[in-house]
Every structure is written in C-alpha cells, then in structure tokens.
Amino acid sequence: NLRSPQKVNDQSEILPSENRLYQNYPNPFNASTKISYSIPNSGFITLKVYDMLGREIRTLVSAFQEAGAYSINFDANELSSNTYFCRLQGSDFVKIKKMLLIR
C-alpha cells in the first residue's frame, strides 16, 4: 500500500542543504493533505503517520531515496478528526510535524 513520493527536483537543480520536513498543507485538513520534505544526502527514508497515543497509522514512504525534495499526498478519508503526527526519519535524523484532521 506504499505510494511513491513525487520528486520535486532533479539532480541538475541545487540540492537541499539540510534535512527538512515541511508543515503539511493544508493544515488543518479535511480529507487529504500534501506532505513535503527534503534530504541533502541519499539514504533510506521512512515517512510515517502516528496518532496521539503514538500508534503507527500509516507508512507513506519506506525506501532508499536520492538526495532532493519530495512531496506525497496523505489520504485520511478513513480516519476520524484528531491530531496526528508525521515523522520523517533517515539514518542520522528524525523530524516530526503535527497535523490536524477536521471533519
């Protein structure tokens, strides 16, 4: 059920200088939201969504990725209104952002 994130740039463009997880947009959101992130070095990346109790809701990305900027849509149609957390992890970093789903 993993979807491939869309790479936003290619190698001819300037690579990001730091690992970044951007705030999802829109936030708060109703049915789906866009999650964007950038990584300056290639490596194994996971992007997961958790609920308020720390339970894993969904794995959006679990793959080796080249350095660059990426975005992926998170479809939350089957989830209830709540606060969720998006967690981006690589071999040497973790980034977390809060997302608010409102029905």
C-alpha positions in Angstrom: 0.0 0.0 0.0 3.1 2.3 -0.2 2.9 5.0 -2.7 6.0 6.6 -4.3 6.6 10.2 -3.4 6.9 12.6 -6.2 10.4 14.0 -6.6 10.1 17.8 -6.9 13.5 18.5 -8.3 16.2 16.7 -10.3 20.0 16.4 -9.9 20.6 19.4 -12.2 19.0 21.6 -9.5 20.6 22.7 -6.3 20.3 20.0 -3.6 18.9 20.9 -0.2 21.4 21.9 2.5 19.6 20.2 5.4 17.0 17.6 6.3 13.6 19.3 6.4 10.1 18.2 7.0 7.8 21.0 5.9 4.4 21.6 7.5 1.7 19.8 5.7 -0.6 21.8 3.5 -3.4 22.5 4.1 -3.4 22.2 7.9 -5.9 21.7 9.4 -7.1 19.4 6.6 -10.4 17.6 5.8 -9.7 14.5 3.6 -6.2 14.8 2.3 -3.1 16.9 2.7 0.3 17.3 1.0 3.5 16.4 2.9 6.8 17.7 1.6 10.3 17.1 2.7 13.9 17.4 1.5 17.1 15.4 2.1 20.6 16.6 1.3 22.0 13.1 1.2 20.8 9.8 -0.3 19.7 7.2 2.1 16.9 5.0 3.5 14.0 7.2 4.4 10.8 6.4 6.3 7.8 8.7 6.5 5.1 7.6 8.9 1.9 8.9 10.4 1.1 8.4 14.1 -1.9 9.1 16.3 -1.8 11.0 19.6 -1.1 7.8 21.5 2.0 7.0 19.4 0.3 4.2 17.4 1.5 4.0 13.8 -1.4 4.8 11.5 0.3 4.5 8.1 3.7 4.2 6.4 3.8 6.6 3.5 7.5 6.1 2.5 9.9 3.3 3.3 12.6 3.3 0.7 16.1 4.3 -0.4 15.9 7.8 -1.9 18.3 10.0 -3.7 19.1 13.5 -2.3 16.4 16.0 -3.3 13.0 17.4 -2.5 9.9 15.2 -2.4 6.1 15.5 -1.8 3.4 13.0 -1.2 -0.4 13.2 -0.6 -1.7 11.7 2.6 -5.3 10.4 2.1 -7.0 10.4 5.5 -10.6 9.6 4.4 -10.9 6.6 6.8 -9.6 8.5 9.8 -11.5 10.5 12.4 -11.0 14.1 13.4 -7.9 14.2 15.6 -4.3 15.4 15.9 -1.8 13.2 14.0 2.0 13.4 13.8 4.1 13.0 10.6 7.6 11.5 11.3 10.4 11.7 8.8 13.4 9.5 9.6 16.7 8.9 8.0 19.9 7.2 9.2 21.0 10.3 11.3 17.9 12.4 11.8 14.3 12.5 12.8 11.8 15.3 12.1 8.2 15.5 13.3 5.3 17.8 12.5 1.8 18.0 13.9 -1.2 17.7 11.6 -4.8 18.4 12.4 -7.6 16.5 10.7 -11.0 18.1 11.0 -14.2 16.5 9.6 
